[in-house]
Every structure is written in C-alpha cells, then in structure tokens.
Amino acid sequence: MLATAHGAPLPSVQFWRYLTSALLLGVAATQARRRTGTESGLPPWRSLDLTLLGGGAQFAVAALSLSALRFLPAATVGFLFYTFPAWVTLWSAVRGIERLSSVRIVALLCALGGITAMVGAPGTASLSPAGVALALAAALVYALYIPVMGVRQRGLPALGVSHAVAVGGTVWFLVWCVVTGALLPLPDVREFGLSVAMGVLTAFAFFGFLSGLAGLGPVRAAITSTVEPVWTAVLGLFVLGQAIGVGTLVGGLGVLAAVILLTLRPGRVA
C-alpha cells in the first residue's frame, strides 16, 4: 500500500518482493543443505512441479484478488476471500485428508464470524457478479493450494519448499511485468526499499506458514491463518494511524477463540 501510493506499479512491487524472498530463502536453504549434508529439500530447478504449483497459486490468488477490486469494495473482496478456511475444511473432509470434528466446526464458525465482524459482510446493495466470481475464485485457489501443498511437501523441509514457492512466484510475476510493461522504469529508492522490506517479511511468512501446515494439517492451518486480518488491523493502527473499531475488536476475539479451540486437546474442550 505504501509503495503503490507513491506510484509504483503493483506487478513491479510484487516482482521485487518475491525476488527478495527467493534470494533470502535460497541462501538460507543452501546453508541448511551444507550444514546437514543431505539433498532433502531439492532446489527449485529440481522440483519444478512444486515450484510452478506453489508460485503459480500465489500469483493466481494475487491476480484474481486484485482483479476483483475493480468491481467490488476492498471490504467485500476481503470477506469473500476469507471464506477459504470453509473450503479447505470441506475439501479435506470430502477427500478424507482430515476428520471433520465438532471442535473444528465450532472453530471454523468462530473464525468466519470474527472475519465478518472485522471486514463486514456484503451489504444489500447489488454486487457485481464478475467481482464476486473473481474473489471466490481467489479463495478457492488458495483453498486448493493449502491441502495440495500439505501433501506435496511431506518429507521435505519447509525451508526448501518455501524457497521453491518464492522462486515460482518470482517467475510468474516477472511474466506479468513483461506482459504489462510494468517492470520499467525501475522503482526509485523508496519504492524499491519498501518492496524489499515486504520480501523479507514474505520469506518469514512462507517459512512460518509451510512449517505450520506440516505440523497442523490443512484445516487447522487454514483456520489459524484467519489471524492475518487481526495483525493487519494492529499494524494499520501503528503504521498508518488507522483506528480500530468495535467490530475489529469483537472479530479479533472470535478469531482468537478459534485459535484457542484448535490448540486444546479433545479431552479439555469441555
């Protein structure tokens, strides 16, 4: 947001962001392989399916969400996108990947209720069918990405998988920049610095999420991911000076309740 506010094209910001993540994770993954002396967590060029799948999914989510913003308000797009934990839960139950327990259903309802309170449900005004379709498509792509990556990364370290996803995302966003002509002119120092800063944070986010996905499974990881709007609101308060309303506070409590439920053992739920 800060970078694009100064005129930087969004495809260019995303490219430099993913390139920074790829370089940072590449150095970390290389050092880890040298330290362990194993070939686990193959480099991206030796796991092209994982690289193109993960990076392609990240690119598709961004492209679809940004396209939806042309037809719908940001709050509506956010609400529709954050239905992805429901799709992950349904997909995992249908495929038999994870059991659909009552605790997970309650946690899912708490998370979705919290998102509704924070972002706001779509109003009664007429919504663009194209915008709704694009936003839901982004949610569905992300919902498929989570369980598929959960299966595909088994036996591989999260660091190597994160590197592959970042490299794949860099390639896809580079193609987007070339097609749209957004790569040139090069960003100024401020825009480039903000893109690099986002890339560093993205590297940690990729590694953290994929590590959590390996340990928690698709459903719990997806529901826990709904804390993102909570942190966004907190950062918006301190970085952008945006006030936190009652809806955000109530919604944050709902998401927090969902996360706490998922951490309890079955015998302690009552």
N, C-alpha and C positions, 0 to 999 in steps of 0.2 A: 504493500500500500504506500509506504514512504517512498519507494523507488519510482513507482509509476506516477506518483503525484508530481514528480519533477520531470515528467515527460518521457521516461524510459519505456519502450515498447514491452508489453508483458512477455511475449515469446523470448525476447532477448534476456530479460531478467531471469526467466525460468532456465534458459540455457546456461548462463553463467552460474546460477545457483546449483544446478545438477552437476556441472563440470567441477565445481569446487568440491562437492560431496564425493564425486567419483575419485578425484585426486587424493583427498584426505583418507577415504576408506581404502583406496588402493595401497597407500603407504602403510596403513595400519595392518591390512590383510597380508601384505608381503612380509612385514616384520613378524607377524604371528606365524606364518609358514616357516620362516627361517628359524624361529625360536623353537618350534615343535619338531621341525624336520620331517613333516608329513605333507602329503599332497591333498589332504582334505580341504574342502572349500576351494574348488578349482577356480582359476582365474576366469573372468568373463568370456574370453575368447575360446575357452574350452568347455563352456556350458552355455552355448548360445540360446538354447531354448529358455533357460532360466533368465538370462539377461534380457532377451527380447520380450518375454512374457511379463516379467516384473516391471521393466521400464515402459513397455507398451501400455500396461494397465495404469501406471502412474500418469502417463501422458494422456490417455483417454479420459481419465477422471478429470484432469485439469481442463482439457479441451471442451468436454461436454458441460462442465460446470460453468465455465466462462461463457460458453455459447448460450446457456440458459439465462445468464444475466442480461442478455439483450432483450429478453421477453418478460422476465419476472423480476420483482424486487429481490435484493440480496437475502432478506429475511426468509422469503418464501423458498428460495433455492436452498438455503441452509436447512430449513425444516424438511424439505423433501429428501435432501441428500442424507440427513441423519436418520433416515429410516433404514439405512444399511444394516444395523445390527439385527433388525427383524428378518431381513432377507437372509443374512448369514445363519441365523438360528433355524429358519425354515429349511434352507438348503442342507445344512448339516444334519437335521433330523430326517429329511427325506432320503439322503444318501447314507444314513446310518453312521456318519462320522462321529457324532456326539449325541448322547441321550438328552431328550428334552424333558428336564426335570421341572418340578413345580417351582423350585428356588430360582432357576434360570428364567422361568416365565415371569415371576414377580420382579426379578432384577431387570429384565427387559422392559417391563411396563414402567418401572420407576425411571429408567433411563430415558425412555421415549417421552414420558410425562415431563421429566426435567427439561428435555430439549424443547418441548412445546412451550413450557413456561419461559424459557430463556429466549428462544428465537421467535416464537409466536406461530400459531397455526395459520394456514392460509385463510384469508378473510372470505366474506361472502361475495366479494366482487368477482367479476368474470376473470378467470385465469386463462392465459394463453395455452392452448393445447400443446403447441410446439415447445414452449418453455417447460411445462410440466413433464413432457416426454424426455426432454434433454436432461433435466435434473434427476428424474427417476432412473434414466439410463446410466448416469454417473454413479448413482447409489448401487445399481445392480452390478455394474462393472467392478466396483470396489468390493461388493459382497461376494462376488465370484473369486476375486483376486485373493481374498483372505484365506478361505479354505483350500484353494488350489495351491497357494504358496505354502500353507501349512503342511500339505502332503509332500510337495516337491522339495522342500528344504530339509526333510528328515535325513539325519545322518550327516548333515553339513553344518558347519559353524555359522552362526548368524552374521559374523563379520564378513565372511566370504560372500554370503548371499546378499548382504546389504551392498557390497561393492558391485556385484553384478547388476543389481537393480538400478543403482546410481549410474552405472555406465550405460545401461539400456535407456534410461530416461534422458541422458545427455544426447545420445544418438537421435532419439525421436524428436527432442526439442530443437536440435540442430537442423533437422529436416524441416521442421515447422518454420524456423527462422529463414532458411534458404527460400522456401516457397513464398513466404510473405514479405521477404526483403527486410526483415526486422533486425538482422544481425549488424548491419551497417546503417548509420555510423556507429562506431564503438561508444559505449556509455562513458560519461565523464567520471571523474574520480569518486564523487559522492554516490552515484548510481551503482558503479562497479563495487564500491565498498559495501553497500547495502546488500547487493546480490551475493557477494562472498560471505557476508555475515549470515545470510539466510542459508547458504550452502553448508556452512559449518554446523548450524543448528539442525539442518535436514539430515546430515550424516549421523548425528547422535539420535535423531528421531527414527531413522531407518533401522539402525542397530538396536535401539531400545524396543521398537515395535516387533521386529522379527525375533528378537530374543524372547519377548513376552509371548509371542504367538507359539513358539516352540514349547514353552513351558505351560501355558494356559489352555491352548487349543483355540480353535476359531471362534466359538461362541463367547467364551469369557473374554478373549482378547478384544472382540468387536464391541461388546457392551462396555468394557472398561475404557475403550477409546473415546467414549462419549464425554470423558472429562475434558476433551480438547476445547469445546466452547467455554468451559469454566475458566481454563487458563487463558483463553483468548480475551475473556472479559477482564480478568485481572491485569493482563498485560496492557489492554486498552486503557485501563484506569491509570496505570503508572507511566506508560509511554505516550499515549495520545490524549490523556486527560479526559477520557470518556467516563461519564458517571455510570455506576452500577445501580440498576433499578431493582424494585421489589421482585419482579419476575425473574431476574437473573439470580437473585439470592435464593428464591424458592426453587427454581430449576436446578441450581447448583446443589442444593440439599437432596433433591431427588436423584441426581446422578451419583452423589456421594453415597446415598443409601444403596444404590445398585451395586456400586463397587464393594461396599462393606458386605453385602449379602453374598457376593461371589467369593469373598475371602473366608467365609465361615465354613466350618466343616458341617456335613449333614446333620450330625447329632446336636449341633449348637444353634441351629437355625431358630428353633422354638424360643 
